Every structure is written in C-alpha cells, then in structure tokens.
Amino acid sequence: MELNASQIERFNADGFLILERFLTAEEIALARARFEPLFRGEFETGLYPDEWNWRAGRDPADRTRQICNGWKSDRTVARIVLKEEIGRRCAILAGWPGARIGQDNVIWKPPGAKALGFHQDDSYSAWVVPSGFLTCWMALDDTSAAGGTIEYARGSHRWGRSPPLGEFHAPEDYRDALRRAAAAVGERVELVPIEVPAGGCVFHAGGTWHGSDVNRSSQPRRSLVSHCLSSAAHFHPTEVSYIYSRYRRVDDTTMDESFFPILWTRYGYRTPFLASYLS
C-alpha cells in the first residue's frame, strides 16, 4: 500500500500518521504468544536484549514492561519490527534514502500498570549522525484512552528538540515534561489518544511528544515499536550512547549492519542476512 499525498501532508502537519490496519491477525497472535516467555527471560536466540526493564519477582507488578531490541532475542518479534514495509514508509516520511533499525521496543502494559512519561525520541539520538528517529508503533490489542494507549501532542514536532526533561518509567505526573516544553515555546497542547484496533499502527516523527497514562481497563495493552534511522546514519565521532555505542568499532563511525540492519532503500538494498534470519 502506497502512502498518498494527503497522508504525507497530514504527517507533516501533525507529526504522526495513524493507519488502522497494518499487521495481520496471524502476526498479532504469534507476537502476543511471545510476550510472557520473553519477560520470563526465555530468549529463542540465546541472546539477551539490549534493555530488559521488567522482570518477574524483581520489579513491581504495576510497572509497564519493556524490552529493547527484542529482535536480537526472538525471531517472531524480528519478523515484525524488521519489516521491509516499515523501513520503506519511515524513509518516505522522513525523506531519507532508506531506513535501518535503530532500536525496537516490546511494550506490555497490563491492567493497572503505571504511566510512561511524555518525551521526544530525538532527545536520545545525539549519538548518531544524522540525528533523529522515525518510528512505527504497532498495537497488538485494541487500544482505548482508558487502556493507557499512546498519546501524541499534535504538531509538537515543530517545537524544537528538548533534552530529556523527566522520568520515563512510572512518573508521578506523566505530562509534566510536555507542559514544560510547550510553555518554553509558547505553544498550546492538543493531545490525541490513539484508539485503533489490534493490528493498527502509527508512524511518528522523532520530535513528536508522546507518552501514555495508566491502564485503567481490564485488558492488557501490548505493542511493538520500530525506531528507524536513516540508512546513511553513522555514529557520532564524540557523542556516546551508554548502551548503543558499544556496537561502534574503534576509530570507525560506520554502523555495522549486524546490529543496525538496513530494512529498505530506494535503490533496492536490504541487509542480506535478514532473509535467512527471518525465514
């Protein structure tokens, strides 16, 4: 399915684009089945993910659960977050020659789980050149405002980039950083809660402010997220990510496709090992 001119115009104006249908019923079912094993530490490939923010018996039950770069640990997750179609749409919306994965998220918000603080993804991208993400957020459950769905501040990608302003996991006031950022530039906040059926998705710009409230429903809210970078991206020569700069070779700013595979380019290139890894 091609993005049309109206959709691209809407994305540029709002900072996000909602698509009600993106994943198939089979993909949704397979992905849901992997959540409990993943958060128990059962990793299909034998590799730990880069971040594992919730573990049973260690962390409070009312926390939103997150794994980062689950694609390295689980091929079912990988088959979704490394889709060529995600790379293609991210590249088109961002105006890049192509797109590579920068990071994925496996997010599980059970009933009663606390909020995730408002933030801009680009606040965490100084370690890469060109700096900036374009993200695809995919719902694995029907979403609702009461269920702690993701919320966007319409047009906030035009406010400029802020440094990280607050707590991400379970803040007391999950909108505090958003209000401060809006006040700093004299802007009014217009919030849009994303209510889509399972399988729907949203593409959002790296500068778009977003977060999510407590899950006040009786159903879980599970999602998969692909944060893409330009296919031409490379490591910043001096800025360091305490997690992702570990994949930088000494005296070399090239981003190794073993760790940041290219999903799509306008020239027809896709990282070759993905075909066998995802088969």
Secondary structure, DSSP 4 states (H G I P E B T S, - for coil): -PPPHHHHHHHHHHSEEEES--S-HHHHHHHHHHHHHHHTT--TTSPPPSEE---TTTS-TTSPEEEE-GGGT-HHHHHHHT-HHHHHHHHHHHT-SEEEEEEEEEEEE-TT---EEEE-GGGG-TTEES---EEEEEESS---TTTT-EEEETTGGGS------S--BS-SSTTHHHHHHHHHHT----EEE----TT-EEEEETT--EEE----SSS-EEEEEEEEEETT-EE-SS---TTGGGGPPTT-----TTTS-EEEETTS---THHHHHT-
